[in-house]
Amino acid sequence: EIAGYKYCLGKNMVGIVLISHGKMAQGMLDSAKVLFGELAQVVSVELNVDDSPEDFRIKLSNAIKKVDIGDGAVVLADLYGGTPSNQAAYIACNNVQVISGMNLTIFLELLSMRLNDLVEVEKLVEYGKNGIVHINKILGIE
């Protein structure tokens, strides 16, 4: 239990929290809105220069409370080993899944999966990896 909220409830993961150093998470959210329109139960949380790790964890906890309506949440973090993902690790459990290395491919796929009420975290990781492509190589321009 963190900040008066018990996370490990429910079975389906429908809430989404994007976390990053600075404004990257908000930029990802803005990009997704171009394709999906307004998004319910999706928020971004940024680590500011003046935030302590504990301050960030409180902001993250509040964000999860906001998006988790009892069905859990997925947290997408910008960088493995950075303060946002480290603080998310304290909150991770069966119904709060944390993926680091966030990119737009993972986020858009997560939004699509969520529409079908079937979020598969391992598939999200694969989609993210497969979304990294050296286009010059594909075009034969090396």
Buried (B, 14 or more C-beta within 10 A) or exposed (E): EBEEEEBEBBEEBBBBBBBBBEEBBBBBBEEBEEEBEEBEBBBBBBBEEEBEEEEBBBBBBBBBBBBBEEBBBBBBBBBBEBBBBBBBBEBBEEBBBBBBBBBBBBBBBBBBBBEEEEBEBEBBBEBBEEEEEEEEEEEEEE
